[in-house]
Amino acid sequence: MLYIDQPFPDAPVGYWSVGLDGGPPELYTDRLGIYSRDMSYLAYPRNGQAIVERVSDGQTWTIPSGGQAISFSPDGAWVAWTAGQPGLPFDTARDEVWASKTDGSQARLVTGVFGGGIAGWFPDGSLLVSGRMDESETGTGLRKVSLTGGESVEIARAERIRGAVLSPGGSWLAYLVTFTGDPAEDGLWLVNTSTGERRKVGMFGAYRWRDDQRLWLIPLELSQGYHQLWEVDAASGEAQPLTAGEVTPFKIANGDWSISPDGMHLAFVSAGDGNIWLLEFPGD
């Protein structure tokens, strides 16, 4: 497991690693920035520009993003960024979504959007983009947009969308709708990115995808002394608790939790002692 820390007063701030069974932490790297998924590329600012470095040999490239922060595609072959108009209200500003190869070549305008930008990547290298394609549109749309052109595909639309998160395989999209004035519309939604099938989850709280079909949810219960973890099956909408407060009493600090790639472990910063704890769950 990797985490950012300075575990000792004389230790550097960096990414530290520790095994799932615990033990003393080891410094993984003191290079901070945005890493590609496989940690082979590192992006960071330098002299007002966005730089990508190949970790293996230190080769660097300047990305033509005008210093805007970039996001790596799942395979690390592309980067994308949002370029906005300064000084305008966010909801009426026209933004542009750009992409280039990781070495800065083949830069291209992907799409223009009002009041939005990049919300994520699909496994096939397409982008999830939020916002309005036209200034006259109502609400906020979430669209799948290819880097190579073609028509975008709208997946969801609502008045106030936030917290959009794609499942690991890109089959489902989770998002929140808030403050619309319509209780039937406000809440957490899951939508199938291929069919458009949409269902509302009957709980509100923090969420992460366990795998391509299952969402883990920690309901917001301010009166409770401990958190409870639920699992939602995206296809059926069925929800079941995975923990109980009296059996597994845990409370997460500041929403700081993460699920392992195999979906069998949940790491979190404890609100009780500030340490990182691990919950283990059986596989299928």
C-alpha positions in Angstrom: 0.0 0.0 0.0 1.3 3.5 -0.9 0.5 6.7 1.1 1.9 10.2 1.4 3.5 10.9 4.7 6.5 12.1 6.7 6.6 9.2 9.2 9.6 10.5 11.2 10.8 14.0 11.9 14.0 13.5 9.9 12.3 11.5 7.1 11.4 13.1 3.7 7.9 13.8 2.7 7.0 11.3 0.0 5.2 8.2 -1.0 5.8 5.5 1.6 4.9 1.8 1.3 3.8 -0.7 3.8 2.7 -4.3 3.5 -0.9 -5.4 4.2 0.4 -7.2 7.3 1.9 -4.0 8.7 5.5 -3.5 9.6 7.9 -0.5 9.3 7.2 1.8 6.4 9.7 2.1 3.5 10.2 5.1 1.3 8.9 4.4 -2.2 9.8 7.8 -3.7 10.2 11.4 -2.5 9.0 12.6 -6.0 5.5 14.1 -5.5 3.2 14.9 -8.4 0.6 13.3 -10.6 1.6 9.7 -11.6 0.2 7.5 -14.4 -1.6 4.4 -13.2 1.4 2.2 -13.5 3.7 4.9 -11.9 5.9 4.9 -15.0 5.2 8.6 -15.7 5.2 11.6 -13.4 3.7 15.0 -14.2 4.6 18.2 -12.3 4.7 22.0 -12.8 8.0 23.8 -13.8 8.4 27.4 -14.8 4.7 27.7 -15.5 4.5 24.7 -17.7 3.3 21.1 -17.2 6.1 18.6 -17.4 5.9 14.8 -17.9 8.8 12.7 -16.9 9.5 9.1 -17.7 10.5 7.7 -14.3 12.7 5.0 -15.7 15.3 7.3 -17.4 14.4 10.8 -16.4 13.4 11.9 -20.0 11.1 14.9 -19.8 8.6 16.6 -22.2 6.7 19.8 -22.0 2.9 19.4 -22.4 1.2 22.2 -24.4 -1.4 22.8 -21.7 -0.3 26.3 -20.8 0.5 25.1 -17.3 -2.9 23.5 -16.7 -2.9 20.3 -14.6 -3.1 17.1 -16.7 -4.7 13.7 -16.3 -3.2 10.5 -17.6 -5.2 8.0 -19.7 -5.5 4.5 -18.1 -2.7 3.1 -20.4 -0.5 6.2 -19.9 -0.3 6.8 -23.6 -2.3 10.1 -23.5 -2.8 13.1 -21.3 -5.7 15.5 -21.2 -6.5 18.8 -19.7 -9.2 21.5 -19.4 -8.4 25.1 -20.6 -10.8 27.7 -19.4 -11.6 31.4 -19.9 -10.4 33.4 -16.9 -12.6 36.0 -15.3 -15.9 34.6 -16.3 -18.5 32.9 -14.0 -17.8 29.1 -14.0 -21.2 28.1 -15.2 -21.1 30.4 -18.2 -17.5 30.1 -19.2 -16.6 28.2 -22.3 -13.9 25.6 -21.5 -11.9 23.5 -23.9 -10.9 19.9 -23.4 -7.5 19.1 -25.0 -5.4 16.0 -25.3 -2.0 15.0 -26.5 0.3 12.0 -26.5 2.3 11.7 -23.2 5.3 13.2 -25.0 3.3 16.3 -25.9 2.9 15.4 -29.5 -0.4 15.2 -31.5 -2.1 17.8 -29.4 -5.7 18.2 -30.3 -8.9 20.0 -29.2 -11.3 17.3 -28.1 -14.4 19.3 -27.4 -15.7 22.6 -26.1 -18.0 22.7 -23.1 -19.7 25.4 -20.9 -19.2 25.2 -17.1 -17.4 21.8 -17.0 -14.4 19.8 -18.0 -12.8 16.4 -17.6 -14.6 14.1 -15.1 -12.7 10.8 -15.8 -11.4 8.3 -18.3 -13.0 5.2 -19.8 -10.9 2.1 -20.1 -10.9 2.4 -23.9 -9.2 5.8 -23.7 -12.4 7.9 -24.2 -13.0 10.8 -21.8 -15.9 11.4 -19.5 -16.7 15.1 -19.8 -19.1 17.2 -17.7 -20.9 20.4 -18.7 -23.1 21.8 -21.4 -22.3 21.5 -25.1 -24.3 24.6 -25.8 -24.7 27.7 -23.6 -28.5 27.4 -23.9 -28.7 23.9 -22.5 -30.2 23.4 -19.1 -28.6 21.3 -16.4 -25.3 19.5 -16.6 -24.6 16.6 -18.9 -22.1 13.8 -18.5 -20.8 12.6 -21.9 -18.5 10.0 -23.3 -16.2 11.7 -25.8 -13.6 10.0 -28.0 -10.2 11.5 -28.5 -10.3 10.7 -32.2 -13.5 12.6 -33.0 -17.1 11.5 -33.7 -20.3 12.2 -31.9 -20.3 12.3 -28.1 -22.7 10.1 -26.2 -24.7 11.7 -23.3 -24.9 9.3 -20.4 -26.7 11.4 -17.8 -28.1 14.9 -17.3 -29.4 16.8 -14.2 -29.6 20.3 -12.8 -26.7 19.9 -10.3 -24.4 16.9 -10.8 -21.2 16.3 -8.8 -19.1 13.4 -7.7 -19.1 11.5 -11.0 -17.1 8.3 -10.7 -16.8 5.6 -13.3 -16.6 1.9 -12.3 -13.2 0.3 -13.1 -14.5 -1.3 -16.3 -16.5 1.7 -17.4 -19.8 -0.1 -17.3 -21.5 2.1 -14.7 -21.3 5.7 -13.6 -22.1 6.9 -10.1 -23.0 10.6 -9.5 -24.8 12.9 -7.0 -27.6 15.2 -7.8 -28.1 18.0 -5.2 -30.3 21.0 -4.3 -32.7 20.7 -7.2 -35.7 21.3 -5.0 -37.1 17.9 -6.1 -36.6 15.1 -3.4 -37.2 12.5 -6.1 -34.3 13.8 -8.1 -31.8 14.6 -5.4 -29.5 11.8 -4.3 -27.0 9.2 -5.5 -27.6 7.7 -8.9 -26.1 4.8 -10.9 -26.4 4.7 -14.7 -25.4 2.0 -17.1 -23.0 3.7 -19.6 -24.1 1.5 -22.5 -27.9 1.2 -22.1 -28.7 4.4 -20.1 -30.5 2.4 -17.5 -30.6 4.5 -14.4 -31.5 3.8 -10.8 -31.4 5.8 -7.6 -29.6 4.5 -4.5 -31.7 4.8 -1.4 -28.8 6.1 0.8 -26.6 9.1 0.8 -22.9 9.2 1.7 -19.4 8.6 0.5 -18.8 6.0 -2.2 -16.1 4.2 -4.1 -16.4 1.3 -6.7 -15.3 -2.1 -5.4 -15.3 -3.5 -9.0 -17.1 -2.9 -12.2 -20.5 -4.0 -10.8 -20.4 -3.2 -7.1 -20.3 0.1 -5.3 -19.2 0.5 -1.7 -21.1 3.2 0.2 -20.7 4.7 3.7 -24.0 6.4 4.6 -23.9 9.8 6.2 -25.2 9.2 9.7 -24.1 12.2 11.9 -25.7 10.7 15.0 -23.7 7.5 14.9 -20.4 7.0 16.6 -19.1 4.6 13.9 -19.3 4.2 10.2 -21.0 1.3 8.4 -20.0 0.0 5.0 -22.7 -1.1 2.5 -22.3 -2.8 -0.9 -24.7 -1.9 -3.7 -25.1 -4.2 -6.7 -25.4 -1.8 -9.7 -27.4 -4.1 -11.9 -30.1 -5.0 -9.4 -29.9 -2.0 -7.1 -29.8 -4.3 -4.1 -27.8 -3.1 -1.1 -26.5 -5.1 1.9 -24.4 -4.1 4.9 -20.8 -5.5 5.0 -20.0 -4.2 8.6 -21.9 -3.5 11.8 -20.8 -0.9 14.3 -20.9 -3.2 17.3 -18.8 -5.8 15.5 -16.5 -3.7 13.5 -16.3 -0.3 15.1 -14.4 2.0 12.8 -14.7 5.7 11.8 -12.9 7.3 8.8 -11.3 10.7 9.1 -12.0 13.3 6.4 -13.3 10.8 3.8 -9.7 9.4 3.6 -10.3 5.8 2.4 -9.3 3.6 -0.6 -10.1 0.2 -2.0 -7.4 -2.2 -3.2 -7.5 -3.1 -6.9 -8.7 -6.7 -6.1 -11.6 -5.3 -4.0 -10.7 -7.3 -1.0 -9.2 -4.6 1.3 -10.3 -1.2 2.4 -7.6 1.1 3.9 -8.6 4.2 5.8 -7.3 6.9 8.1 -8.9 6.4 11.5 -10.7 9.3 13.1 -9.8 7.8 16.5 -6.0 7.7 16.3 -5.0 9.1 12.9 -3.3 5.8 11.9 -4.0 3.9 8.7 -6.1 0.8 9.3 -7.1 -2.1 7.0 -10.4 -4.0 6.7 -10.2 -7.3 4.8 -13.2 -8.8 3.0 -13.6 -12.3 1.4 -13.5 -12.6 -2.4 -16.3 -14.0 -4.5 
